[in-house]
Amino acid sequence: MSAFADHMRRMAGNNRWSNDRLYQAVLALEPGAFDAPRTGFFPSIAETLNHILEVDRYYLDALEEGGIGVAIFAAFRPFDDPAALAAAQAVEDERLIAFCAGLNDADMERRVVSDRGEAGRFPERVDDLLAHLFVHQTHHRGQVHAMLSGTSVKPPQLDEFFLDFDAPVRRDELKRLELEEDR
């Protein structure tokens, strides 16, 4: 596996780990806090996390050339239960890990169709779609992190994944999630 393909695989693992940490905090919220109005691009933790899941499904469909496209948005039904949403997100996170685990250098330059509805269908590079997806996830997880600051639950640390220095902090979580720690 090339260094870049390996990086994408590790980013998918980071995504799974970060979501797990974030959901552990969300699942500790007091009743009503999950869907309580908050300041953010989306007006609640529930809406923000549902958006992450919905968009993950959209981009994974494009990356896997599933052909569903924007119909994913019409079919999506938001979760009102944080545990059910966490479980659904974990499924998509594992799907992303599996996709990235199968990548090689040639796959990075391969183009897949991104269905943009009325705007058209755009062939995008796999590496660019993955980079966009990881930025999107990080962006909205940061918003949930900020929203948690207004609750009784301390926002989790989300940047302890890559460095050797942080390995002891994440070791048990990575083992539980069955994520590789070694490169």
Helices and strands as residue ranges (DSSP letters): H 3-26, H 45-63, H 71-75, H 82-101, H 105-109, E 111-115, G 117-119, E 121-125, H 126-148, G 164-166, H 167-177
